[in-house]
Amino acid sequence: MKTILLVIAALALASAEWIEIDWSQVKPIEEFDHYWARIPQEWQFLRKQTPSRRITNGQEASPGQFPYQIALLSTFTGGTGLCGGSVLTNNFILTAAHCVQNALGGTAIIGAHDRTANEASQQRIAFGAAGIRIHAGYTPTNVRNDIAVVQLNSAIVFNDRVRPVRIPAVGDSRTFAGLTGTVSGFGRIADGSQTTAAVLRFTSNPILTEADCLTDWANNANLIQAQNICLSGEGGRSSCNGDSGGPVTVAEGGSLQVGIVSFGSAAGCSIGMPSVHVRVTHFRDWIVANSDFV
């Protein structure tokens, strides 16, 4: 039986069409109009002044270290947006709503260490607009319910470099505060650079309590709520442009995804402000109802 399964997997990979990407046309999702439409008017000047960054003050991942990581390319009228995502099942990926809002379709790159290279470990699978499922309560202006799942046009083949992420079990009500959260993704390679990082990077920081996150965000309860999970910005370590939609995990029998990269301070990623993420436990029922995850 094992031999038969291996043959089936090999045939699936062999029959999959390799999707060529024009990387010169890809830019972080944060550079699109629909991303900035959700930012208050008084902050709009930051669109031109804030330098674009990557996972700030992080390090390069080892090949296969994050087998659930996805580089998500969404096609819009104005170009192709770069985000992150995670492998949920063979057919579905998990990401942020703002990564796929108004998208015409796109490509999920799975199993990549260098997303721009023709790696044997990579699978590049297309998706259409019909496969995008955004939370009905998503509101861009205050970034509520910033979660989406995407059904791919063909199934992901699992192997030693491609695995589904684990999410908390039914009834898990932990806040995870005090644990170390790890965020991974592709994005800008350096402050002010116009070159995106080809190789997967990651960084880690403590998960904050909701109260501590609120304090750092000037007690803005319109932005910071129970549906969010925050990572400290200690040491200037943070997710940033191009990392949206990617996984935030804790170490628990391997990696357990507890967050989805949502937003950070419009004043910059490495200034020490907490980054804010979608709390996976808050949306577990929604994930199950809108995908084939069980």
C-alpha positions as CSV (number, residue, x, y, z in Angstrom):
1,M,0.0,0.0,0.0
2,K,2.8,2.4,0.9
3,T,4.4,1.8,-2.6
4,I,1.1,2.5,-4.3
5,L,0.7,5.8,-2.4
6,L,4.2,6.9,-3.3
7,V,3.6,6.1,-7.0
8,I,0.3,8.1,-6.9
9,A,2.1,11.0,-5.3
10,A,4.9,10.9,-7.9
11,L,2.3,10.9,-10.7
12,A,0.5,13.8,-9.2
13,L,3.7,15.9,-9.0
14,A,4.7,14.8,-12.5
15,S,1.3,15.8,-14.0
16,A,1.2,19.2,-12.2
17,E,1.8,22.1,-14.5
18,W,4.8,24.3,-13.4
19,I,3.6,27.9,-13.1
20,E,6.2,30.5,-14.2
21,I,6.1,33.7,-12.2
22,D,7.2,37.1,-13.4
23,W,8.6,38.3,-10.1
24,S,9.2,41.8,-11.4
25,Q,5.4,42.3,-11.3
26,V,5.0,41.0,-7.7
27,K,4.8,43.5,-4.8
28,P,3.7,43.2,-1.2
29,I,0.0,43.4,-0.6
30,E,0.6,46.6,1.5
31,E,1.3,48.5,-1.7
32,F,-2.2,48.1,-3.2
33,D,-5.0,50.7,-2.9
34,H,-7.4,48.3,-1.2
35,Y,-5.0,47.7,1.6
36,W,-4.6,51.4,2.4
37,A,-8.3,52.0,2.0
38,R,-8.7,50.5,5.5
39,I,-6.2,52.9,7.1
40,P,-7.6,56.1,8.7
41,Q,-7.3,59.2,6.5
42,E,-5.0,61.0,8.9
43,W,-2.4,58.1,8.4
44,Q,-2.5,58.1,4.6
45,F,0.6,60.2,4.3
46,L,2.5,57.2,5.8
47,R,1.9,55.3,2.5
48,K,4.7,57.3,0.8
49,Q,6.9,57.9,3.9
50,T,7.1,54.5,5.6
51,P,9.9,52.3,4.2
52,S,9.0,48.8,3.1
53,R,10.5,46.0,5.1
54,R,10.6,42.2,5.6
55,I,10.4,40.0,8.7
56,T,12.4,42.5,10.7
57,N,15.4,41.5,12.8
58,G,14.8,37.8,12.0
59,Q,16.9,35.0,10.4
60,E,16.8,32.7,7.5
61,A,14.8,29.5,7.9
62,S,16.4,26.1,7.3
63,P,15.0,24.3,4.2
64,G,11.8,22.5,5.3
65,Q,11.7,24.1,8.7
66,F,8.2,25.5,8.1
67,P,6.6,22.8,5.8
68,Y,3.2,24.5,6.1
69,Q,4.4,27.9,4.9
70,I,2.9,29.3,1.7
71,A,4.0,32.2,-0.5
72,L,0.6,33.5,-1.7
73,L,0.4,35.4,-5.0
74,S,-3.0,37.1,-5.6
75,T,-3.8,38.7,-8.9
76,F,-5.5,42.1,-8.9
77,T,-6.3,44.5,-11.7
78,G,-3.3,46.6,-10.6
79,G,-0.8,43.7,-10.4
80,T,0.2,40.7,-8.2
81,G,0.2,40.9,-4.4
82,L,2.6,39.0,-2.2
83,C,1.3,37.5,1.1
84,G,1.8,34.5,3.3
85,G,-0.5,31.6,4.1
86,S,-0.5,28.1,5.6
87,V,-1.4,24.7,4.4
88,L,-4.7,23.7,6.0
89,T,-5.6,20.6,4.1
90,N,-4.8,19.0,0.7
91,N,-7.3,21.4,-0.8
92,F,-7.4,24.5,1.3
93,I,-5.0,27.1,2.6
94,L,-5.5,29.6,5.4
95,T,-4.7,33.3,5.0
96,A,-5.8,36.9,5.8
97,A,-8.9,38.3,4.2
98,H,-7.1,41.5,3.1
99,C,-4.7,39.3,1.1
100,V,-7.4,38.0,-1.2
101,Q,-10.1,40.7,-1.1
102,N,-11.0,41.6,-4.7
103,A,-8.5,39.1,-6.1
104,L,-9.2,37.6,-9.5
105,G,-7.3,34.4,-8.6
106,G,-3.7,33.6,-8.1
107,T,-1.0,31.0,-7.2
108,A,0.0,29.3,-4.0
109,I,3.6,28.3,-3.8
110,I,4.1,25.5,-1.3
111,G,7.2,23.7,-0.1
112,A,9.5,26.6,-1.1
113,H,12.7,27.7,0.6
114,D,13.7,30.1,-2.2
115,R,10.3,31.0,-3.7
116,T,11.9,32.4,-6.9
117,A,13.9,29.2,-7.7
118,N,12.8,26.1,-9.6
119,E,13.1,23.9,-6.5
120,A,12.2,20.2,-6.6
121,S,10.3,20.6,-3.3
122,Q,8.0,23.3,-4.7
123,Q,4.4,22.9,-5.8
124,R,2.8,25.9,-7.5
125,I,-1.0,25.5,-7.6
126,A,-3.4,28.0,-9.1
127,F,-6.7,29.2,-7.5
128,G,-9.6,31.1,-8.9
129,A,-11.9,33.8,-7.5
130,A,-14.5,31.2,-6.9
131,G,-12.2,29.4,-4.5
132,I,-11.8,32.4,-2.2
133,R,-13.9,32.4,0.9
134,I,-13.6,35.6,3.0
135,H,-15.3,35.9,6.4
136,A,-18.6,37.6,5.9
137,G,-17.9,40.0,8.8
138,Y,-14.6,41.3,7.4
139,T,-14.4,45.0,7.8
140,P,-11.3,46.7,6.4
141,T,-11.7,50.0,8.3
142,N,-10.9,48.4,11.7
143,V,-9.6,45.1,10.5
144,R,-12.2,42.9,12.1
145,N,-12.5,39.2,11.0
146,D,-9.4,39.4,8.8
147,I,-9.5,35.7,7.8
148,A,-10.0,33.8,4.6
149,V,-9.6,30.3,3.3
150,V,-8.8,29.5,-0.4
151,Q,-9.7,26.3,-2.2
152,L,-6.9,25.4,-4.7
153,N,-7.6,24.2,-8.3
154,S,-5.8,20.9,-7.6
155,A,-4.8,19.0,-4.4
156,I,-1.5,19.6,-2.5
157,V,0.7,16.5,-2.3
158,F,2.2,16.0,1.1
159,N,5.8,15.0,1.5
160,D,8.7,15.7,3.9
161,R,8.8,19.4,2.8
162,V,5.0,19.9,2.6
163,R,2.8,19.3,5.6
164,P,-0.5,20.8,6.9
165,V,-0.3,23.0,9.9
166,R,-1.9,22.0,13.2
167,I,-4.4,24.3,14.8
168,P,-5.7,24.3,18.4
169,A,-8.3,21.6,19.2
170,V,-12.0,22.2,19.8
171,G,-12.6,23.9,23.1
172,D,-9.0,25.1,23.5
173,S,-9.6,28.5,25.2
174,R,-6.0,29.3,26.0
175,T,-4.7,32.8,25.3
176,F,-1.1,31.6,24.8
177,A,0.1,34.7,26.6
178,G,3.7,34.4,27.8
179,L,4.5,31.7,25.3
180,T,7.0,32.4,22.5
181,G,5.3,33.0,19.1
182,T,7.1,32.5,15.8
183,V,6.1,34.2,12.7
184,S,7.5,33.3,9.3
185,G,7.2,34.7,5.8
186,F,8.6,36.2,2.6
187,G,8.8,40.0,2.1
188,R,11.0,43.0,1.7
189,I,14.7,42.2,2.1
190,A,15.7,45.4,3.9
191,D,14.4,48.8,5.0
192,G,13.7,51.0,2.0
193,S,14.6,48.2,-0.4
194,Q,12.5,47.5,-3.5
195,T,13.7,43.9,-3.5
196,T,11.6,41.2,-1.9
197,A,13.3,38.4,0.1
198,A,13.5,35.2,-2.0
199,V,14.3,33.0,1.0
200,L,11.9,32.2,3.9
201,R,12.7,34.0,7.1
202,F,11.3,33.9,10.6
203,T,11.5,35.7,14.0
204,S,10.1,35.0,17.5
205,N,8.8,37.1,20.4
206,P,6.6,36.6,23.4
207,I,2.8,36.6,23.0
208,L,1.2,39.4,24.9
209,T,-1.9,39.5,27.0
210,E,-4.8,41.4,25.5
211,A,-4.5,44.0,28.2
212,D,-0.8,44.6,27.5
213,C,-1.4,44.8,23.8
214,L,-4.2,47.3,24.3
215,T,-1.9,49.4,26.5
216,D,0.7,49.6,23.7
217,W,-1.9,50.4,21.2
218,A,-3.2,53.4,23.2
219,N,-6.2,51.4,24.5
220,N,-7.8,51.4,21.1
221,A,-10.4,48.7,21.7
222,N,-11.7,49.3,18.2
223,L,-8.5,47.6,16.8
224,I,-7.4,45.3,19.6
225,Q,-10.1,42.8,20.7
226,A,-10.4,39.2,21.9
227,Q,-10.3,38.0,18.3
228,N,-6.7,39.2,18.1
229,I,-3.4,37.8,19.3
230,C,-0.4,40.1,19.7
231,L,3.3,39.5,19.5
232,S,5.7,41.8,21.4
233,G,7.8,44.1,19.2
234,E,10.8,43.6,21.5
235,G,14.1,44.0,19.8
236,G,12.4,45.4,16.6
237,R,11.5,41.8,15.7
238,S,8.2,41.7,13.8
239,S,6.3,40.6,10.8
240,C,6.0,43.2,8.1
241,N,5.3,44.0,4.4
242,G,4.7,40.8,2.4
243,D,4.2,38.7,5.5
244,S,0.4,39.3,5.8
245,G,-1.7,36.1,6.0
246,G,1.2,34.0,7.2
247,P,1.3,31.8,10.3
248,V,2.1,32.6,13.9
249,T,2.9,29.4,15.8
250,V,3.9,28.2,19.2
251,A,6.0,25.1,19.9
252,E,3.7,22.3,21.2
253,G,4.5,18.9,19.9
254,G,5.8,20.6,16.8
255,S,4.3,23.8,15.5
256,L,0.8,24.8,16.4
257,Q,-0.7,27.8,14.5
258,V,-2.3,30.3,16.9
259,G,-2.4,33.4,14.7
260,I,-2.6,34.8,11.2
261,V,-0.5,37.9,10.4
262,S,-3.0,40.8,10.1
263,F,-1.5,44.3,10.8
264,G,1.1,46.3,12.5
265,S,1.8,50.0,13.2
266,A,1.6,52.2,10.1
267,A,4.6,54.1,11.5
268,G,6.9,51.1,10.8
269,C,7.6,47.5,11.7
270,S,10.8,47.7,13.7
271,I,9.8,50.5,16.1
272,G,8.9,48.0,18.9
273,M,5.1,48.1,18.6
274,P,3.3,44.8,19.0
275,S,2.2,43.2,15.7
276,V,-1.4,42.2,15.6
277,H,-2.8,38.9,14.3
278,V,-6.0,37.0,13.9
279,R,-6.6,34.6,16.8
280,V,-7.1,31.1,15.3
281,T,-9.1,29.7,18.3
282,H,-11.6,32.5,17.9
283,F,-12.3,31.4,14.3
284,R,-11.9,27.7,14.5
285,D,-15.6,26.9,13.9
286,W,-15.6,29.3,10.9
287,I,-12.5,27.5,9.5
288,V,-14.2,24.1,9.8
289,A,-17.5,25.4,8.2
290,N,-15.7,26.9,5.2
291,S,-13.2,24.3,4.3
292,D,-12.8,20.5,4.4
293,F,-10.8,20.7,7.7
294,V,-12.0,18.3,10.3
